[in-house]
Amino acid sequence: MATIELTTENFTSHVEDDDILLVDFWASWCGPCQQFAPTYEKASEAHPDVTFGSINTEEQRELASAAGIQSIPTLMAFREGILVFAQPGALPPQALEQVITGVKSLDMDDVRRQIAEAATQEQPEG
């Protein structure tokens, strides 16, 4: 599956509708971004069950800002609409494979339970 371009118009629908969505935040002037691009593209071909999206931070400044992007490249992974991974830096192929495998193997019922528990612990008493 080829990498798709994500924009403010289609980002939310992909997060909500795709089981697993990987997002690469990049810019054309960024050397590490250019080095990571072939690795990301190759992984997209090896994992047709995963949606691979990319966000050009120069063209999608509002989206990059909303995502809290401070350095590029940054890779994010969403599973069933939940952000489960976010890390700046260009990953080597093996590390990207580990991220994909890890996201695929998550017990999402457990993830949702942990999120719910964290939310109740953050509630102020009184």
N, C-alpha and C positions, 0 to 999 in steps of 0.2 A: 504494500500500500504506500502510495506516495505521501509525502508530508503535505499537510494542508495549511493554508495561510489563515491565521486567526486574527480577527478584528473585533472592535467593540460591538459590531453588529452580530457576529456569530459565536463569540467566545462563550457566553452563558449557556447557549443551547448545546454546545459541544460538551461543556462540563456536566450539564444535567442529563444529556441523552446518551453519551458514550460511556460504556462500562469502564474502560480504562483510557485515559487521555494523558499523553505526555506533552509537555509544552516547553519549547526551547525559545527563550528570550534572547535576541541577538541584534546586532547592527552591522551594517556593511563595512564600517571602518574598523571593526573589532577583529584583530588578528586571531585570538583564541576562538572566537566565534566561527571564523572561516575554517580553522583547523578542525573544529568539532562537527561542522556541517556534514562531511562525508560519512563520519561514524554514525551520526544520527540518521541519515538517509539510509545507510546500509541496514541499521537496526529496524527501520520502518519496513523494509522489504522482508526481513526475517520474521517479523511479528505482525502478520496481517490481522490478527485479532485485537490489536492495540491501535488506537488513533494517535498519530503523531502530528502535532501542530507546531507551527512556529509563529512567533510574534516579532516583527521588526519594530524594535523600540523607538526608532526614529520616526516611523510612520504612525505608530500606535502609542504615543506618549501617554495619553490618558489611561490606557489599559496597563501599561508598564507601571505607571504611578499607583494605580489602584491595587496592583499586585505587590507593591512595595519593593520593586526591583531596584537594587542599589549597585549591582555590578553585573556585567554580562561576560560570557553567557551565563544564564541561570536556567536550570532545569527544574520543572515542577511536574508532579504526577498527581492526577486525580483519579480516584476509583469510586464509582457510584456517587459522583458529585462531591466527594470529600477530598480535600487536599491532604495527601498522605506522604508527600516527599517534596522538599524544596532545597536546592543546593546551588550556590554559584560555582562557576568554574567548569572548564571543559573536561569531561570525563573520558578516560581511555575506553576502548571497546569493551574490555572485560568488566569494568566498573558499571558501564551502562547496562550490560547484560544482567549484572547482579541487581541493579535497581529494578529492571523490568521483571525479573524473576521474583524479587521480593514483593513487588506490587501485586503481581498475579497471585501470589500465595497468601496474601493477607486474608485473615478471617474478618470479614467486614462486620459481622454481628458483634464481634469482640471490639472492633474499632469504634462502632457506634456506642457500645456500652461504656467504653473508656471516655468518650466525648461527653456522654450524659453524666457520668460520675464527676468529671472535671467541672462541668457546668454547675452541678449542685454544690460542689465544694467552694466555688467562687461566689456563691450567693451570700451576701452580707446577712449576719444574724440580727434579729431584732425586729 
